[in-house]
Amino acid sequence: MIEFIFKKESNKWYAIFAIIGSILQLTIFKYLYPFASFINGDSYSYLETAYHNLPINTYPIGYSMFLRFFSIFTKSDTILVAFQYFLVQLSLQAFIFTLFHYYKPSPITKISLFTFTLFNPAILYLSNYISSDAFFLALSIIWFTQLFWIINAPSKRLIFINAIILFVAFTVRYNALFYPIIAIIAIFQGKQKTGLKIGGLSLSFLLIGAFILYNIDQYNKLTGHRQFTPFTGWQTANNALYAYRFVDSAHLKKVPVRFFQLDKMVRNYFDSTKDYKKHPQETLIASTVYMWAPNSPLNLYMERQFKKDSGTNALKKWATVAPFLSEYGSVIIRYYPKEYLKYYIIPNIIKYYAPPIEFLSQYSTGVDSVSPIASVWFNYKTNKLKTRVKDYKVEILNFYPILTGTMNIVLLFCLLSFFLLKGVVKSPRLKHGMLLVIALWIVNFGFSVIAAPIALRFQLFPILVSFSFTFFLLEFLIKSAFESESINNGAPEEINRIKNDSVIV
């Protein structure tokens, strides 16, 4: 890859421009926003885990371990943000140059793709957060880039490194749970021996499995319940409540006796929050309010269970009730499948089509101060955040939902055209790449719609990958159109020229 970049003159200039452009962008950005951004709850949980070196906490421990390791060298939030930003940019440029190497696109496609990835404001705002988002994005892109090399230039070393990166990504965010499905497709497209393929996949599953068992053991020691993550239970109940809210009281079904108390609290909550002016959070559709709001029936129920035990810490409370909430949520979903489809699944599908900007719509989620643990961790002299902009609103990202929605439609039609025009035969390497993109899109769609909140910061990885391949598909279709026109006009020399310039290597 290094030789490909620096031996070819045009690629070398792309690389130099990327380095200069990244540095200039970050310098201007940090002048405007001198402090890192914080998500109320998320960021402080990561810092708490890192500070106390906890084996488990609300979120996966991978990013907290990274913070702890990074703090050995510096406590500067500026250097941390810069590292996150350059790591994402480096991973993106490696991905782009890999595509350049294998697909040999036209100069227009190169410039368009390079510009979109390098001058992408979402990456700046994402990297400025003390959150696992940017770190996970970089790991995901590096892992996905390696899949192309595994397909086209497989080696034992590459497969081993890919398994390690997949494992690290999984410890940072559980979205990586579906990544092995895509890895299987890539590895079995490669030319390496079957034994090596099975060995590489086995290593990935072994490492992930070991981490899952570790988590189960830790939560079992804490709560007496064997569970991989309490998120599953809370998310299931939260999702169910977004459907249950719209079930008319006249059509309620009797829940099992063990759920009577919780169900009564839920129905009382719904009855008391019908005035949307007083309770604007209830206007949100398919959100996560019921998981986190202190006055949500799920949290009120949790606190009631530990009313006589004030010494229990927040993590133990949260994790202890999770299996019960999972059962309750599953019952509600099973009782009201139509409402669940109408009020949770379909709205989430719409969100996936055009992900909301969510926290990225404001600097530091609109809060001008930080928790004491952030002040201690980063050696802040004050808990107040300062900027050089007039307010905390971030309007530069407002185009993203429209862009993503448009891209999804264009990608769909391009894929259909690609198969109708026999692109599988004409461009086998592009076919291999498209199989990975399709697999990523499908499994991420299923995971996101059913099991996870949907927002721009969670979807940037599939968005960047899909957008990149949309460029290549459009180029393929344009060349196919010119080829067809040349055939109709009887110009064999033009056909040969187009074939020579094709994306097929």
Stockholm file with secondary structure:
# STOCKHOLM 1.0

chainA/1-505         MIEFIFKKESNKWYAIFAIIGSILQLTIFKYLYPFASFINGDSYSYLETAYHNLPINTYPIGYSMFLRFFSIFTKSDTILVAFQYFLVQLSLQAFIFTLFHYYKPSPITKISLFTFTLFNPAILYLSNYISSDAFFLALSIIWFTQLFWIINAPSKRLIFINAIILFVAFTVRYNALFYPIIAIIAIFQGKQKTGLKIGGLSLSFLLIGAFILYNIDQYNKLTGHRQFTPFTGWQTANNALYAYRFVDSAHLKKVPVRFFQLDKMVRNYFDSTKDYKKHPQETLIASTVYMWAPNSPLNLYMERQFKKDSGTNALKKWATVAPFLSEYGSVIIRYYPKEYLKYYIIPNIIKYYAPPIEFLSQYSTGVDSVSPIASVWFNYKTNKLKTRVKDYKVEILNFYPILTGTMNIVLLFCLLSFFLLKGVVKSPRLKHGMLLVIALWIVNFGFSVIAAPIALRFQLFPILVSFSFTFFLLEFLIKSAFESESINNGAPEEINRIKNDSVIV
#=GR chainA/1-505 SS CHHHHHHSHHHHHHHHHHHHHHHHHHHHHHHHCCSCBCCTTHHHHHHHHHHHTCSCCSSCSHHHHHHHHHTTTCCCHHHHHHHHHHHHHHHHHHHHHHHHHHHCCCHHHHHHHHHHHHTCHHHHHHHTBSSHHHHHHHHHHHHHHHHHHHHHSCCHHHHHHHHHHHHHHHHHCGGGGGHHHHHHHHHTTSCSCHHHHHHHHHHHHHHHHHHHHHHHHHHHHHHSCCCSCTHHHHHHHHHHHHHHTTSCGGGCCCCCGGGHHHHHHHHHHHHHTCCTTTCGGGGCSSCSHHHHCTTSHHHHHHHHHTTTCTTSCHHHHHHHHHHHHHHHHHHHHHHCHHHHIIIIIHHHHHHHHSCCCGGGGBGGGGCSBCCHHHHHHTTCSSSBCCCSSSSSBCCTTTTHHHHHHHHHHHHHHHHHHHHHTTHHHHCHHHHHHHHHHHHHHHHHHHHHHHHSCCCHHHHHHHHHHHHHHHHHHHHHHHHHHHHHHHHHTTCHHHHHHHHHTSSCC
#=GC SS_cons         CHHHHHHSHHHHHHHHHHHHHHHHHHHHHHHHCCSCBCCTTHHHHHHHHHHHTCSCCSSCSHHHHHHHHHTTTCCCHHHHHHHHHHHHHHHHHHHHHHHHHHHCCCHHHHHHHHHHHHTCHHHHHHHTBSSHHHHHHHHHHHHHHHHHHHHHSCCHHHHHHHHHHHHHHHHHCGGGGGHHHHHHHHHTTSCSCHHHHHHHHHHHHHHHHHHHHHHHHHHHHHHSCCCSCTHHHHHHHHHHHHHHTTSCGGGCCCCCGGGHHHHHHHHHHHHHTCCTTTCGGGGCSSCSHHHHCTTSHHHHHHHHHTTTCTTSCHHHHHHHHHHHHHHHHHHHHHHCHHHHIIIIIHHHHHHHHSCCCGGGGBGGGGCSBCCHHHHHHTTCSSSBCCCSSSSSBCCTTTTHHHHHHHHHHHHHHHHHHHHHTTHHHHCHHHHHHHHHHHHHHHHHHHHHHHHSCCCHHHHHHHHHHHHHHHHHHHHHHHHHHHHHHHHHTTCHHHHHHHHHTSSCC
//
